[in-house]
Amino acid sequence: MAEHVTESATTPSLIDLVARLDGLTLVDADRLGRRLERVRGTRDPRKRARTLAELADQVAAAEARVE
């Protein structure tokens, strides 16, 4: 039986993370922006959700450095 996995409500969306890049340093925004661009091409829903969760943590850490 195949298991169907979708992004859950707790998984941040790609659009939300991209929008948060504006508040980061240029170095962090550039680095994380490139990683988010690569996520766009990820077809495996589990890998995509896992990567988005990791990137959300990294965006939050970068936001903390700015504050």
Buried (B, 14 or more C-beta within 10 A) or exposed (E): EEEEEEBEEEBBEBEEBBEBBEEBEEEBBEBBEEBBEEBEEBEEEEEBBEBBBEBBEBBEEBBEEEE
